Amino acid sequence: MSAPAPSPLAIVDAEPLPRQDEVLTEAALAFVAELHRRFAPRRAELLARRGERRAEIARTSTLDFLPDTAQVREGDWKVAPAPAALNDRRVEITGPTDRKMTINALNSGAKVWLADFEDASAPTWENVVLGQLNLIDAYERRIDFTDPRTGKAYALKSADELATVVMRPRGWHLQERHLRFEGGPASGSLVDFGLYFFHNAQRLIDLGKGPYFYLPKTESHLEARLWNDIFAFAQDYVGIPQGTVRATVLIETITAAYEMEEILFELKDHAAGLNAGRWDYLFSIVKNFRDGGQKFVLPDRNAVTMTAPFMRAYTELLVRTCHKRGAHAIGGMAAFIPSRKDAEVNKVAFEKVKADKDREAGDGFDGSWVAHPDLVPIAMASFDAVLGDKPNQKDRLREDVSVAAGELIAIDSLDAKPTYEGLRNAVQVGIRYIEAWLRGLGAVGIFGLMEDAATAEISRSQIWQWINAGVVFENGETATADLTREIATEELAAIRAEVGEEAFTSGKWQQAHDLLLQVSLDADYADFLTLPAYDQLTG
């Protein structure tokens, strides 16, 4: 038997950071290098397969459940039972892994914290490495934070009051340029997963929990199979039992919506559930059906609520699929940021959040997401009212649900149209989010909502789609590149007046404006905004 091939050496190409040696240990980098050697080639193949599938959708303008995997959908199987620490997930808070957020999220009263290295985190090397360090410090209970502006001190509550962490690594499409192997950069996914797993798997087991993950941007069951193989290898590598890792998959691409059962099947002993996102899901619909004609044109993003018929089909199918297979079904995001100044705005928004969470709990979801600690009690009350003392409602099988393939892409079933104000809002939010992202901020409050990269993706995708489809707005104007440039120029001037000359000049506003127009107007639609944006990200 021949000896295994040596792993490539890891080269760190970045300015040193404080305490980085605690994260970038020789042993941890050797583990990431071995992940790279074993799994990077399959990652590349699956990314190429995405392009092939997109070309097929462009040719046919349709999607269907896979004929080749009918036996999986018809089979009698279940995922492994949930570990105790992940059995009750009725409220989950999301956010980046900076030091203050780490403490606040763990203390929030939510059952789970989605510790986010993906859409809520701009992947500067500092965010990547120090985010890992913050989680290690939290598990070792040596984390604290004093706000330099207010002097307020933050510290962890007792262990039994802390949220369970489910960590989200970057998606398969993203690279990590600061960590290189022979011939090229590492996969952002493998870096985030590898460093976190290597340092914390045993720590978490000792705390009565485990290494739990959210898997973003998954487009097929073959991508879930790759993750499952990574989990199996990683558990053997550090010597912990198979099935210790648990993964919840975000069904935030339209192709994955047709493969929910197959995705759970591939992960089986490592599967914890599925999550129903919104903005990334809509972004994926536009991306895949962007040249499919008027029937696939989405209206303003705020007009596409979770009660839209095609979104309802998606969420109903997700709950039925999860409960049929013994997995958790986790609902979508409440992104409202409470105002410290306007009680009336809060009252209206809280009522909307409550209605949204009441609907999810009533539909059979086992939990849901919030972006701010003040929303935890509202979401908790909605799920408490349905669950009572039960940890979940996986016993509600939703056998009344039957979703045909065409219902998931029946975009024209929604009685709403794109508006001129919708175009303006997409430009406004796009510029403001991208500017913050280029400064290293991934979770950004904009117009009272907590926005992340998925917001920018749907904003620029809708601009692109409306121009490509020649949409005529209610005021008689047609969506064109020139109109978009005109609005963007006006918005940039408004921002300059709003923030002042010094803040405007020291910020990344012109750069953000230019990048938004690039990814909104280029004939060649960029698969992900974050790919060209990463090239401009400093640090």
ZAMARGU-4260 file (C-alpha; in steps of 0.2 Angstrom, whole numbers, plus 5000, padded with zeros to 4 digits):
<rodrens>
0) 5000/5000/5000 | 5007/5017/4995 | 5010/5031/5007 | 4997/5045/5007 | 5003/5060/4997
5) 5010/5074/5008 | 4999/5089/5011 | 5004/5105/5004 | 5012/5118/5015 | 5001/5132/5021
10) 5008/5150/5017 | 5001/5164/5027 | 5002/5180/5017 | 4996/5194/5028 | 5002/5206/5041
15) 5003/5198/5058 | 4988/5201/5069 | 4988/5201/5089 | 4987/5183/5096 | 4986/5175/5078
20) 4998/5161/5084 | 4984/5155/5095 | 4973/5152/5079 | 4986/5149/5065 | 4995/5135/5075
25) 5006/5123/5065 | 4994/5108/5069 | 4979/5118/5064 | 4987/5124/5047 | 4992/5106/5044
30) 4974/5100/5046 | 4968/5114/5034 | 4981/5109/5022 | 4975/5091/5022 | 4957/5097/5019
35) 4964/5107/5004 | 4973/5092/4997 | 4959/5080/4999 | 4944/5090/4995 | 4949/5106/4984
40) 4948/5096/4968 | 4930/5091/4971 | 4925/5108/4976 | 4932/5114/4959 | 4922/5101/4950
45) 4906/5106/4959 | 4908/5124/4955 | 4910/5120/4937 | 4894/5109/4938 | 4885/5125/4944
50) 4889/5133/4928 | 4883/5119/4918 | 4867/5118/4927 | 4864/5136/4925 | 4867/5135/4906
55) 4854/5121/4906 | 4841/5132/4915 | 4845/5146/4903 | 4841/5134/4889 | 4825/5126/4896
60) 4818/5140/4908 | 4812/5126/4920 | 4817/5115/4935 | 4810/5099/4941 | 4813/5086/4955
65) 4828/5074/4950 | 4822/5058/4941 | 4838/5049/4946 | 4835/5051/4964 | 4817/5046/4965
70) 4822/5031/4976 | 4828/5043/4989 | 4812/5053/4990 | 4802/5037/4990 | 4813/5028/5003
75) 4809/5026/5021 | 4824/5034/5031 | 4827/5047/5044 | 4841/5058/5049 | 4850/5055/5066
80) 4841/5061/5081 | 4846/5079/5087 | 4858/5080/5101 | 4851/5088/5117 | 4860/5105/5114
85) 4851/5106/5097 | 4834/5099/5101 | 4826/5115/5105 | 4830/5129/5092 | 4814/5140/5094
90) 4824/5156/5092 | 4840/5158/5084 | 4850/5175/5083 | 4862/5178/5069 | 4877/5190/5068
95) 4896/5191/5065 | 4909/5185/5077 | 4916/5202/5083 | 4920/5203/5101 | 4904/5213/5107
100) 4892/5203/5096 | 4900/5186/5102 | 4895/5191/5120 | 4878/5199/5116 | 4873/5184/5105
105) 4878/5171/5118 | 4869/5181/5131 | 4853/5186/5121 | 4841/5172/5127 | 4840/5164/5110
110) 4842/5145/5110 | 4855/5146/5096 | 4868/5159/5089 | 4872/5158/5071 | 4890/5163/5072
115) 4893/5170/5055 | 4909/5170/5045 | 4898/5172/5029 | 4885/5185/5023 | 4886/5195/5040
120) 4905/5196/5039 | 4916/5205/5027 | 4931/5192/5025 | 4945/5203/5030 | 4960/5193/5037
125) 4957/5202/5053 | 4938/5196/5054 | 4943/5179/5049 | 4957/5176/5062 | 4950/5186/5076
130) 4933/5179/5074 | 4940/5162/5077 | 4949/5169/5092 | 4933/5176/5099 | 4925/5160/5099
135) 4939/5151/5107 | 4939/5164/5120 | 4921/5162/5123 | 4922/5143/5125 | 4936/5146/5137
140) 4926/5160/5146 | 4940/5172/5145 | 4930/5185/5134 | 4925/5202/5139 | 4923/5219/5130
145) 4922/5237/5135 | 4914/5249/5122 | 4927/5262/5120 | 4914/5275/5115 | 4902/5272/5130
150) 4913/5264/5143 | 4900/5250/5144 | 4907/5233/5149 | 4901/5216/5142 | 4904/5199/5150
155) 4896/5182/5148 | 4882/5175/5158 | 4882/5158/5167 | 4885/5143/5155 | 4867/5137/5156
160) 4860/5154/5150 | 4871/5154/5134 | 4865/5151/5117 | 4872/5135/5108 | 4883/5140/5093
165) 4880/5135/5076 | 4894/5142/5065 | 4892/5147/5047 | 4908/5146/5036 | 4909/5155/5019
170) 4901/5147/5004 | 4910/5136/4991 | 4913/5150/4979 | 4924/5161/4990 | 4943/5159/4992
175) 4954/5165/5006 | 4969/5174/4998 | 4979/5176/5014 | 4981/5157/5016 | 4989/5149/5001
180) 4995/5132/4996 | 5005/5126/4981 | 4998/5135/4966 | 4984/5145/4974 | 4973/5152/4987
185) 4963/5141/5000 | 4944/5139/5000 | 4936/5151/5012 | 4924/5137/5017 | 4938/5125/5021
190) 4948/5138/5031 | 4933/5143/5041 | 4927/5126/5045 | 4945/5119/5047 | 4951/5131/5060
195) 4935/5131/5070 | 4933/5112/5070 | 4951/5109/5074 | 4952/5121/5089 | 4934/5118/5096
200) 4927/5101/5092 | 4934/5093/5108 | 4931/5110/5118 | 4913/5109/5113 | 4911/5091/5117
205) 4918/5094/5135 | 4905/5108/5137 | 4891/5096/5133 | 4888/5102/5115 | 4897/5099/5099
210) 4904/5106/5082 | 4888/5112/5074 | 4887/5121/5057 | 4876/5130/5045 | 4880/5127/5027
215) 4877/5141/5015 | 4874/5143/4997 | 4872/5124/4994 | 4866/5121/4976 | 4864/5102/4975
220) 4865/5086/4985 | 4882/5083/4978 | 4888/5098/4987 | 4880/5091/5003 | 4889/5074/5000
225) 4906/5084/4999 | 4902/5092/5016 | 4898/5075/5023 | 4914/5067/5017 | 4923/5082/5025
230) 4914/5079/5041 | 4918/5060/5041 | 4937/5064/5038 | 4938/5078/5051 | 4930/5068/5065
235) 4942/5053/5062 | 4957/5065/5060 | 4954/5073/5078 | 4948/5056/5085 | 4930/5060/5090
240) 4915/5049/5086 | 4906/5049/5069 | 4890/5059/5070 | 4897/5072/5082 | 4896/5085/5069
245) 4879/5092/5065 | 4874/5103/5050 | 4859/5113/5045 | 4858/5117/5027 | 4851/5134/5021
250) 4839/5131/5007 | 4843/5148/4999 | 4846/5143/4981 | 4832/5138/4969 | 4841/5122/4964
255) 4843/5116/4982 | 4824/5118/4984 | 4821/5104/4972 | 4834/5093/4981 | 4829/5095/5000
260) 4827/5077/5003 | 4842/5072/4994 | 4852/5085/5004 | 4846/5078/5020 | 4850/5060/5014
265) 4868/5064/5010 | 4871/5072/5027 | 4860/5059/5036 | 4870/5055/5052 | 4877/5073/5052
270) 4860/5082/5047 | 4852/5094/5059 | 4839/5102/5048 | 4835/5114/5034 | 4833/5133/5035
275) 4821/5144/5024 | 4830/5160/5019 | 4823/5174/5009 | 4835/5186/5000 | 4848/5174/4994
280) 4833/5163/4988 | 4826/5177/4978 | 4844/5181/4972 | 4846/5163/4966 | 4829/5164/4957
285) 4834/5179/4947 | 4852/5173/4944 | 4845/5156/4937 | 4830/5163/4927 | 4837/5180/4923
290) 4835/5178/4904 | 4818/5168/4906 | 4807/5183/4901 | 4793/5192/4909 | 4786/5178/4919
295) 4801/5177/4930 | 4803/5196/4933 | 4802/5199/4952 | 4793/5214/4959 | 4802/5225/4972
300) 4810/5215/4985 | 4799/5221/4999 | 4784/5216/4989 | 4790/5197/4990 | 4784/5192/5007
305) 4785/5174/5013 | 4766/5173/5009 | 4769/5175/4990 | 4762/5159/4982 | 4779/5153/4976
310) 4787/5157/4993 | 4773/5148/5002 | 4776/5133/4991 | 4794/5133/4996 | 4792/5135/5015
315) 4778/5122/5016 | 4788/5110/5006 | 4803/5113/5018 | 4793/5110/5034 | 4785/5094/5026
320) 4802/5087/5020 | 4811/5091/5037 | 4798/5083/5048 | 4795/5068/5036 | 4814/5064/5039
325) 4815/5069/5057 | 4825/5085/5055 | 4822/5103/5061 | 4814/5116/5050 | 4820/5133/5054
330) 4811/5149/5047 | 4817/5165/5040 | 4825/5181/5047 | 4817/5196/5056 | 4829/5209/5052
335) 4821/5224/5060 | 4832/5235/5071 | 4823/5243/5086 | 4824/5262/5087 | 4830/5270/5103
340) 4820/5286/5098 | 4804/5281/5090 | 4792/5270/5100 | 4778/5271/5086 | 4790/5264/5073
345) 4794/5250/5085 | 4776/5246/5089 | 4772/5244/5070 | 4787/5234/5067 | 4785/5223/5082
350) 4768/5219/5077 | 4774/5213/5059 | 4788/5203/5067 | 4775/5194/5079 | 4763/5191/5064
355) 4778/5183/5054 | 4784/5172/5068 | 4766/5167/5073 | 4764/5161/5055 | 4780/5151/5055
360) 4776/5143/5071 | 4758/5139/5065 | 4765/5132/5049 | 4775/5119/5058 | 4793/5127/5059
365) 4803/5122/5074 | 4811/5139/5076 | 4816/5155/5067 | 4829/5169/5065 | 4831/5186/5072
370) 4844/5199/5070 | 4843/5209/5086 | 4842/5204/5104 | 4826/5214/5107 | 4817/5203/5095
375) 4821/5187/5104 | 4806/5189/5117 | 4794/5192/5102 | 4799/5177/5092 | 4801/5166/5108
380) 4782/5171/5113 | 4776/5165/5096 | 4785/5148/5097 | 4781/5146/5115 | 4762/5148/5111
385) 4763/5133/5099 | 4776/5122/5107 | 4773/5125/5125 | 4785/5113/5134 | 4789/5103/5119
390) 4807/5106/5111 | 4800/5106/5093 | 4785/5101/5083 | 4794/5088/5072 | 4779/5077/5075
395) 4768/5088/5064 | 4771/5079/5048 | 4762/5091/5037 | 4755/5077/5026 | 4742/5089/5019
400) 4756/5098/5009 | 4759/5093/4991 | 4770/5105/4980 | 4771/5102/4962 | 4788/5107/4953
405) 4781/5121/4944 | 4774/5130/4960 | 4791/5134/4966 | 4795/5144/4951 | 4778/5152/4948
410) 4785/5169/4950 | 4770/5177/4940 | 4758/5170/4953 | 4762/5186/4963 | 4751/5201/4960
415) 4765/5214/4961 | 4776/5224/4949 | 4793/5232/4950 | 4791/5251/4954 | 4802/5266/4951
420) 4804/5268/4970 | 4809/5249/4970 | 4824/5253/4958 | 4829/5269/4969 | 4829/5258/4985
425) 4839/5245/4977 | 4852/5258/4972 | 4852/5266/4989 | 4853/5250/4999 | 4866/5243/4987
430) 4878/5257/4988 | 4876/5259/5007 | 4879/5241/5010 | 4894/5239/4998 | 4902/5254/5006
435) 4902/5246/5023 | 4907/5229/5017 | 4922/5237/5009 | 4927/5244/5026 | 4926/5227/5033
440) 4908/5227/5040 | 4896/5213/5035 | 4881/5216/5045 | 4875/5234/5042 | 4860/5244/5049
445) 4851/5252/5034 | 4835/5261/5035 | 4830/5252/5051 | 4834/5234/5045 | 4850/5223/5048
450) 4856/5220/5031 | 4870/5207/5025 | 4877/5202/5008 | 4862/5194/5003 | 4853/5211/5003
455) 4866/5218/4991 | 4864/5202/4980 | 4846/5204/4978 | 4847/5223/4975 | 4859/5222/4961
460) 4851/5207/4953 | 4834/5215/4952 | 4842/5230/4944 | 4850/5219/4931 | 4834/5209/4928
465) 4823/5224/4926 | 4835/5232/4914 | 4837/5216/4904 | 4818/5213/4904 | 4815/5231/4899
470) 4803/5234/4913 | 4791/5249/4912 | 4788/5257/4929 | 4771/5264/4935 | 4778/5282/4931
475) 4780/5278/4913 | 4799/5277/4914 | 4809/5262/4907 | 4822/5253/4917 | 4838/5257/4908
480) 4857/5258/4912 | 4856/5277/4910 | 4841/5279/4922 | 4851/5268/4935 | 4867/5278/4933
485) 4856/5294/4935 | 4848/5288/4951 | 4865/5282/4958 | 4873/5299/4955 | 4859/5307/4964
490) 4861/5295/4978 | 4879/5298/4980 | 4876/5316/4981 | 4863/5314/4994 | 4875/5303/5004
495) 4889/5316/5003 | 4876/5329/5010 | 4870/5317/5023 | 4887/5311/5030 | 4898/5327/5027
500) 4913/5330/5016 | 4926/5322/5028 | 4916/5306/5031 | 4912/5305/5013 | 4930/5307/5008
505) 4937/5295/5021 | 4924/5282/5016 | 4922/5270/5001 | 4907/5278/4994 | 4913/5281/4976
510) 4921/5264/4975 | 4904/5257/4981 | 4894/5267/4969 | 4906/5261/4955 | 4905/5242/4960
515) 4886/5242/4962 | 4885/5249/4944 | 4898/5237/4938 | 4888/5221/4944 | 4871/5229/4940
520) 4875/5234/4922 | 4888/5223/4915 | 4881/5212/4901 | 4890/5197/4909 | 4881/5194/4925
525) 4893/5191/4940 | 4889/5175/4949 | 4892/5183/4966 | 4894/5201/4970 | 4907/5196/4983
530) 4919/5190/4970 | 4924/5206/4962 | 4921/5215/4979 | 4934/5203/4987 | 4947/5210/4975
535) 4944/5227/4982 | 4943/5223/5000 | 4958/5229/5010 | 4965/5219/5024
</rodrens>
